[in-house]
Amino acid sequence: MSPVLASSRAGNFVRALIVIGLITIVFRELYLLWYFHTPAWTSRPNEIRYCRSYYERRDNPPDVSTSDMESLAGGRVKQVMRSPVLRPIAAYKPAKACPRYVFAKVGSDRFVVYTFPTG
């Protein structure tokens, strides 16, 4: 008999793991819809929320190298959070102010630039 259908301790354990997995997937999806306004299966959204506001993707250049990123940020870039979409978000954070740019990592040496919209 399958362990899922069994009424023993093993069957209860397997059913509990399946229920926990389903709950995790559903709540992750709801969190992504609430936080990023996009489902989990899509690519990275055009807007990134960081520092209690939304950053928009900068069109030119669409992606920069590590040295370009450090020159834009004005110094070394520190990873401050991880995106639930499984790509790290790194941002240079001076003192207590919100950074002007947020950089999302694309490859090993490529970053997408997000800037705080002014006006």
C-alpha positions as CSV (number, residue, x, y, z in Angstrom):
1,M,0.0,0.0,0.0
2,S,1.2,3.5,-0.7
3,P,2.5,5.4,2.3
4,V,0.2,8.3,1.5
5,L,-2.9,6.1,1.7
6,A,-1.7,4.1,4.8
7,S,-3.4,4.9,8.0
8,S,-0.2,4.3,10.0
9,R,2.3,6.7,11.5
10,A,4.3,6.8,8.2
11,G,1.2,7.7,6.3
12,N,0.3,10.5,8.6
13,F,3.9,11.8,8.4
14,V,3.9,11.8,4.6
15,R,0.5,13.5,4.4
16,A,1.7,16.2,6.9
17,L,4.8,16.8,4.7
18,I,2.6,17.2,1.6
19,V,0.3,19.6,3.3
20,I,3.2,21.7,4.7
21,G,4.7,21.8,1.1
22,L,1.4,22.9,-0.4
23,I,0.8,25.6,2.3
24,T,4.4,26.9,1.7
25,I,3.8,27.2,-2.1
26,V,0.5,28.9,-1.7
27,F,1.7,31.4,0.8
28,R,4.9,32.1,-1.2
29,E,2.7,32.9,-4.2
30,L,0.4,35.2,-2.2
31,Y,3.5,37.0,-0.8
32,L,4.9,37.6,-4.3
33,L,1.5,38.9,-5.5
34,W,1.3,41.3,-2.6
35,Y,4.9,42.4,-2.5
36,F,5.9,42.5,-6.2
37,H,2.5,42.6,-7.8
38,T,3.5,39.7,-10.1
39,P,3.1,35.9,-9.9
40,A,6.1,33.7,-8.9
41,W,6.4,32.1,-12.4
42,T,7.1,35.4,-14.2
43,S,10.4,37.0,-14.6
44,R,11.6,39.9,-12.4
45,P,9.1,42.7,-12.4
46,N,9.8,46.2,-13.8
47,E,9.6,47.8,-10.4
48,I,11.6,46.8,-7.3
49,R,10.4,47.7,-3.8
50,Y,13.2,48.6,-1.4
51,C,13.4,51.2,1.3
52,R,9.6,51.5,1.5
53,S,9.3,52.8,-2.1
54,Y,9.4,51.5,-5.6
55,Y,12.5,51.7,-7.8
56,E,12.0,51.6,-11.6
57,R,14.2,49.9,-14.1
58,R,16.6,52.3,-15.9
59,D,16.5,51.9,-19.6
60,N,20.0,52.9,-20.6
61,P,22.2,51.0,-20.0
62,P,20.0,48.0,-19.4
63,D,22.7,46.1,-17.6
64,V,26.2,47.1,-16.3
65,S,29.3,45.4,-15.2
66,T,30.6,45.3,-11.6
67,S,33.0,48.2,-12.2
68,D,30.2,50.3,-13.8
69,M,27.9,49.4,-10.9
70,E,30.5,50.5,-8.3
71,S,31.0,53.8,-10.1
72,L,27.3,54.5,-10.3
73,A,26.8,53.6,-6.6
74,G,29.8,55.8,-5.5
75,G,31.5,53.0,-3.7
76,R,31.3,49.3,-2.8
77,V,28.0,47.6,-3.1
78,K,26.6,45.7,-0.1
79,Q,23.9,43.0,-0.5
80,V,21.1,44.1,1.7
81,M,18.3,41.6,0.9
82,R,17.4,38.6,-1.2
83,S,14.5,38.6,-3.6
84,P,11.9,35.8,-3.2
85,V,12.2,35.4,-7.0
86,L,15.6,33.8,-6.3
87,R,17.8,36.6,-7.6
88,P,19.9,38.6,-5.2
89,I,19.3,42.4,-4.9
90,A,22.3,44.4,-3.9
91,A,22.3,48.0,-3.0
92,Y,24.9,50.6,-1.9
93,K,23.5,52.0,1.3
94,P,25.1,55.3,2.5
95,A,24.5,56.1,6.2
96,K,20.8,56.0,6.9
97,A,19.5,57.4,3.6
98,C,17.9,55.3,0.9
99,P,20.3,54.6,-2.0
100,R,19.6,56.3,-5.4
101,Y,20.3,53.1,-7.3
102,V,19.4,49.4,-6.6
103,F,21.2,46.7,-8.6
104,A,19.7,43.3,-9.4
105,K,22.2,40.7,-10.4
106,V,21.7,39.0,-13.8
107,G,24.8,37.0,-14.4
108,S,28.2,36.5,-12.8
109,D,29.3,40.0,-13.7
110,R,26.1,41.8,-15.0
111,F,23.7,43.9,-13.1
112,V,20.4,45.6,-13.9
113,V,20.1,49.2,-12.7
114,Y,17.0,50.4,-10.9
115,T,16.7,54.0,-10.0
116,F,14.4,56.0,-7.7
117,P,12.0,57.9,-9.9
118,T,12.2,61.7,-9.3
119,G,9.2,63.8,-10.2
